[in-house]
């Protein structure tokens, strides 16, 4: 893994203050789209899950320039519920690029709700509670 790793984020890591708390800096981010996946609510959680789902797509952010140590910190933040996978995302300019993403583990699927998770439902108070 190089010092120029790209990561697609779709949940709490889209907020710069959360990202700064995890890796101690705010890297360059841009809007991006991940096709073939769905972002769902998790029972008793404020953060979302990402699962494969044809005919769905997820809007999120592409983070550029992460180094190995930062990926390790993000791995720790994501925990056992997620597995890091390599996918292709689409930038707003229409470019396809490889990036890592954290997909919800099959081992925890019983916690998923059949409801889309919407970032606009996260309040500032809730965000602060995650810091």
C-alpha positions as CSV (number, residue, x, y, z in Angstrom):
1,X,0.0,0.0,0.0
2,X,1.5,3.3,-1.1
3,X,1.3,6.7,0.6
4,X,-1.2,7.7,-2.1
5,X,-4.0,5.4,-1.1
6,X,-7.6,6.4,-2.0
7,X,-10.6,5.6,0.2
8,X,-14.3,6.0,-0.6
9,X,-16.2,7.0,2.5
10,X,-20.0,7.1,2.8
11,X,-20.8,7.5,6.5
12,X,-19.4,9.4,9.5
13,X,-15.9,9.8,7.9
14,X,-17.5,12.2,5.4
15,X,-17.4,14.8,8.1
16,X,-13.9,16.5,8.3
17,X,-14.1,16.8,12.1
18,X,-14.5,13.0,12.5
19,X,-11.7,12.3,10.0
20,X,-9.4,14.7,11.8
21,X,-10.2,12.9,15.1
22,X,-9.3,9.6,13.5
23,X,-6.1,10.4,11.5
24,X,-5.2,13.8,12.9
25,X,-5.6,15.7,9.6
26,X,-8.1,16.6,7.0
27,X,-7.0,15.2,3.6
28,X,-8.3,16.3,0.2
29,X,-11.9,14.9,-0.5
30,X,-14.2,15.1,-3.4
31,X,-17.7,14.0,-4.2
32,X,-17.9,10.5,-5.7
33,X,-20.4,7.7,-6.5
34,X,-20.2,4.0,-5.8
35,X,-22.4,1.9,-8.0
36,X,-23.7,-1.6,-7.1
37,X,-23.9,-1.0,-3.4
38,X,-26.5,0.2,-0.9
39,X,-26.0,2.2,2.4
40,X,-28.3,0.9,5.2
41,X,-29.2,1.7,8.7
42,X,-27.9,-0.6,11.5
43,X,-30.0,-1.4,14.5
44,X,-29.0,0.7,17.5
45,X,-26.2,2.5,15.6
46,X,-25.8,6.0,14.2
47,X,-23.4,4.9,11.5
48,X,-24.3,3.1,8.3
49,X,-23.5,-0.2,6.7
50,X,-22.5,-0.7,3.1
51,X,-23.6,-3.9,1.2
52,X,-23.5,-5.1,-2.4
53,X,-26.8,-4.4,-4.1
54,X,-27.3,-4.3,-7.8
55,X,-29.2,-1.3,-9.2
56,X,-28.3,0.8,-6.1
57,X,-25.6,3.5,-5.7
58,X,-24.2,5.4,-2.9
59,X,-23.0,9.0,-2.9
60,X,-20.0,9.7,-0.7
61,X,-16.5,11.2,-0.7
62,X,-13.3,10.1,-2.3
63,X,-10.3,10.7,0.0
64,X,-7.0,11.0,-1.7
65,X,-3.4,10.7,-0.4
66,X,-3.8,8.5,2.6
67,X,-0.7,6.7,3.9
68,X,-0.3,3.2,5.4
69,X,-0.5,4.5,9.0
70,X,-3.7,6.4,8.4
71,X,-5.3,3.3,6.8
72,X,-4.4,1.4,9.9
73,X,-6.0,4.0,12.1
74,X,-9.1,3.9,9.9
75,X,-9.1,0.1,10.1
76,X,-9.2,0.4,13.9
77,X,-12.0,3.0,13.7
78,X,-14.1,0.8,11.5
79,X,-13.6,-2.3,13.7
80,X,-14.6,-5.9,13.1
81,X,-18.0,-5.1,11.6
82,X,-16.3,-3.9,8.3
83,X,-14.0,-5.4,5.7
84,X,-11.8,-3.2,3.5
85,X,-12.3,-4.0,-0.2
86,X,-11.0,-2.5,-3.4
87,X,-13.7,-1.1,-5.7
88,X,-14.1,1.3,-8.6
89,X,-15.8,4.6,-7.9
90,X,-16.9,7.3,-10.3
91,X,-15.9,10.9,-9.7
92,X,-18.2,13.8,-10.5
93,X,-16.2,14.4,-13.7
94,X,-17.2,10.8,-14.7
95,X,-13.7,9.3,-14.2
96,X,-13.5,5.8,-12.8
97,X,-10.9,5.3,-10.2
98,X,-9.8,2.5,-7.9
99,X,-10.3,3.1,-4.2
100,X,-10.8,1.1,-1.0
101,X,-14.1,1.0,0.8
102,X,-15.3,-0.5,4.1
103,X,-18.1,-3.1,3.4
104,X,-20.3,-4.4,6.2
105,X,-19.2,-8.0,7.2
106,X,-21.5,-10.9,6.6
107,X,-21.0,-11.9,10.2
108,X,-23.1,-8.9,11.4
109,X,-25.9,-8.9,8.7
110,X,-28.6,-9.6,11.3
111,X,-28.1,-6.1,12.6
112,X,-29.1,-4.5,9.3
113,X,-32.4,-2.7,8.8
114,X,-34.0,-2.5,5.4
115,X,-33.9,1.3,5.5
116,X,-31.5,3.6,3.6
117,X,-29.2,5.6,5.8
118,X,-29.2,9.3,5.0
119,X,-26.3,11.6,6.0
120,X,-28.7,14.5,6.4
121,X,-30.3,12.8,9.4
122,X,-27.1,13.2,11.4
123,X,-27.3,16.2,13.8
124,X,-24.4,18.3,15.0
125,X,-25.1,17.1,18.5
126,X,-24.8,13.5,17.3
127,X,-21.7,14.2,15.4
128,X,-20.1,15.7,18.5
129,X,-20.9,12.6,20.5
130,X,-18.8,10.6,18.0
131,X,-15.7,12.6,18.6
